Amino acid sequence: MTPYSLGIRLVNCLNPDIALNYGLQLLAAYETQAQGLQWGEMFDPPSPDNNLTFGHALGALVVDGFIMILLTWYIEAVVPGGEGVPQKPWFFVLPSYWFPYSGNKSISSSEQFEQIQYPSHVKLEKDPTDLSPTINVVNLTKTYGTSFFKKLFDCKFGKEGEKRVCFLVLFTTDNYRKSCN
């Protein structure tokens, strides 16, 4: 007789290690019998004193897999690791997560250019009218402080000064600067 009831052992099977252990023990118990485990006997107990079956352990492993998928999805969304934008902890309740484009009108970059009031010192080019954009970047901004310091800029010049490119050193590495010199 086992010391725990079927309900307690099924709750324990929420831990995948325990479910696998029960499944392997039950599989071994079936295999020590004359005919082994057959598909028709998945939910038949291997002995009269053990009411947990291999079907229970297999079903618990499937449920454990779904629980792990849900936990991974949630944790990766809230704490994305290296790259990615963390979601709010209640992100899955928001309709904007499930229907990101519902109710939002698509806006082109030329319409955005006309709608946003930029300060007078900002000079922007008009989009070409004869081309369609492959990538449309909308509302992308980066704000820097008002002071730039000497060793934070690295300027590269091509032949005779054309194709000038300036990088903030924050975005480049020493290896890159050494390879360009």
C-alpha positions as CSV (number, residue, x, y, z in Angstrom):
1,M,0.0,0.0,0.0
2,T,1.4,3.4,-0.9
3,P,1.4,6.1,1.8
4,Y,-0.2,8.8,-0.4
5,S,-3.6,8.9,-2.1
6,L,-4.0,9.2,-5.9
7,G,-4.9,12.9,-5.6
8,I,-1.8,13.8,-3.7
9,R,0.4,11.9,-6.2
10,L,-1.3,13.6,-9.2
11,V,-0.6,17.0,-7.5
12,N,3.0,15.9,-7.1
13,C,3.1,15.1,-10.8
14,L,2.9,18.8,-11.5
15,N,6.7,18.6,-10.9
16,P,8.0,17.1,-14.2
17,D,10.8,15.2,-12.4
18,I,8.3,13.5,-10.1
19,A,6.0,12.7,-13.0
20,L,8.9,11.2,-15.0
21,N,9.9,9.2,-11.9
22,Y,6.4,7.8,-11.4
23,G,6.1,7.0,-15.1
24,L,9.4,5.1,-15.2
25,Q,8.6,3.2,-12.0
26,L,5.2,2.3,-13.5
27,L,6.7,1.3,-16.8
28,A,9.2,-0.9,-14.9
29,A,6.3,-2.5,-12.9
30,Y,4.4,-3.3,-16.2
31,E,7.5,-4.7,-17.9
32,T,8.2,-7.1,-15.0
33,Q,4.8,-8.6,-15.6
34,A,4.5,-11.3,-18.3
35,Q,3.2,-9.1,-21.2
36,G,4.5,-5.7,-20.4
37,L,2.7,-2.4,-21.1
38,Q,0.2,-2.4,-24.0
39,W,-1.8,0.6,-25.4
40,G,-5.0,-0.9,-24.0
41,E,-3.6,-1.0,-20.5
42,M,-2.4,2.6,-20.2
43,F,-5.0,3.4,-17.5
44,D,-5.0,0.0,-15.8
45,P,-2.9,-0.1,-12.6
46,P,0.1,-2.5,-12.6
47,S,-0.9,-3.9,-9.2
48,P,-4.1,-3.8,-7.1
49,D,-2.6,-1.7,-4.3
50,N,-1.3,1.0,-6.7
51,N,-4.1,3.1,-8.3
52,L,-1.7,5.5,-10.2
53,T,-1.3,4.4,-13.8
54,F,1.2,5.0,-16.6
55,G,-1.6,7.0,-18.4
56,H,-1.8,9.4,-15.4
57,A,2.0,9.9,-15.4
58,L,2.0,10.5,-19.2
59,G,-0.9,12.9,-19.0
60,A,0.9,14.8,-16.2
61,L,4.0,15.2,-18.4
62,V,1.8,16.7,-21.1
63,V,0.2,19.1,-18.6
64,D,3.7,19.9,-17.3
65,G,4.9,20.7,-20.8
66,F,2.0,23.2,-21.3
67,I,2.7,24.8,-17.9
68,M,6.4,25.2,-18.8
69,I,5.5,26.7,-22.2
70,L,3.2,29.3,-20.5
71,L,5.8,30.1,-17.8
72,T,8.5,30.5,-20.4
73,W,6.3,32.8,-22.6
74,Y,5.4,35.0,-19.6
75,I,8.9,35.3,-18.1
76,E,10.5,36.0,-21.5
77,A,8.0,38.8,-22.1
78,V,8.4,40.4,-18.6
79,V,12.1,39.8,-18.2
80,P,13.4,39.5,-21.8
81,G,17.1,39.0,-20.9
82,G,19.7,40.7,-23.2
83,E,17.7,42.2,-25.9
84,G,14.0,43.1,-26.0
85,V,11.6,45.5,-24.5
86,P,10.1,44.2,-21.2
87,Q,6.3,44.0,-21.0
88,K,4.3,45.1,-18.0
89,P,3.5,42.1,-15.7
90,W,-0.2,42.3,-16.7
91,F,0.5,42.5,-20.4
92,F,-1.5,39.4,-21.2
93,V,-4.7,41.1,-20.0
94,L,-4.3,44.1,-22.3
95,P,-6.2,44.0,-25.6
96,S,-3.3,45.8,-27.3
97,Y,-1.1,42.7,-26.8
98,W,-3.5,40.3,-28.5
99,F,-4.8,42.8,-31.2
100,P,-1.9,45.2,-31.8
101,Y,-3.3,46.8,-34.9
102,S,-7.0,46.9,-34.1
103,G,-8.4,50.4,-34.3
104,N,-5.0,52.0,-35.2
105,K,-4.9,53.6,-38.6
106,S,-1.6,52.9,-40.5
107,I,0.3,56.1,-41.0
108,S,3.0,56.7,-43.6
109,S,6.2,58.5,-42.9
110,S,5.2,61.4,-45.1
111,E,1.9,61.8,-43.1
112,Q,4.0,61.7,-39.9
113,F,6.3,64.3,-41.3
114,E,3.3,66.6,-41.9
115,Q,1.6,65.9,-38.6
116,I,4.5,66.4,-36.2
117,Q,5.7,69.9,-35.4
118,Y,9.4,69.8,-35.3
119,P,11.5,72.7,-33.8
120,S,12.8,75.2,-36.3
121,H,16.4,73.9,-36.1
122,V,15.4,70.4,-37.2
123,K,15.9,69.9,-40.9
124,L,14.2,66.9,-42.5
125,E,14.2,65.6,-46.1
126,K,11.0,64.9,-47.8
127,D,10.4,61.3,-48.8
128,P,10.9,60.4,-52.5
129,T,7.5,60.2,-54.2
130,D,8.5,57.7,-56.9
131,L,9.6,55.0,-54.5
132,S,7.8,52.8,-52.0
133,P,9.5,52.3,-48.6
134,T,10.9,48.8,-47.8
135,I,11.2,49.7,-44.2
136,N,9.1,52.4,-42.6
137,V,10.4,53.8,-39.3
138,V,7.8,55.8,-37.4
139,N,8.3,57.7,-34.2
140,L,11.9,56.6,-33.6
141,T,13.8,59.1,-31.5
142,K,17.0,59.3,-29.5
143,T,17.6,62.2,-27.1
144,Y,21.1,63.1,-26.1
145,G,22.1,65.6,-23.5
146,T,23.2,69.1,-24.5
147,S,26.9,68.4,-23.9
148,F,29.2,66.2,-26.0
149,F,32.7,65.5,-24.7
150,K,35.9,65.1,-26.5
151,K,36.6,61.4,-26.5
152,L,33.0,60.4,-27.2
153,F,33.2,61.1,-31.0
154,D,35.1,59.2,-33.5
155,C,35.1,60.6,-37.1
156,K,36.2,58.7,-40.1
157,F,36.9,60.2,-43.5
158,G,37.1,58.5,-46.9
159,K,39.3,59.4,-49.8
160,E,39.7,63.2,-49.9
161,G,37.2,63.7,-47.1
162,E,34.1,62.3,-48.8
163,K,31.6,59.9,-47.1
164,R,32.3,61.3,-43.7
165,V,30.9,59.2,-40.9
166,C,30.8,60.1,-37.2
167,F,30.2,57.6,-34.5
168,L,29.6,58.0,-30.9
169,V,32.2,55.9,-29.2
170,L,29.5,54.4,-27.1
171,F,28.3,52.5,-30.2
172,T,31.7,51.3,-31.4
173,T,34.4,49.3,-29.9
174,D,38.2,49.7,-29.6
175,N,38.6,46.8,-32.1
176,Y,36.6,48.7,-34.7
177,R,38.7,51.9,-34.3
178,K,41.9,50.0,-34.5
179,S,40.8,48.2,-37.7
180,C,39.9,51.5,-39.3
181,N,43.2,53.3,-38.5
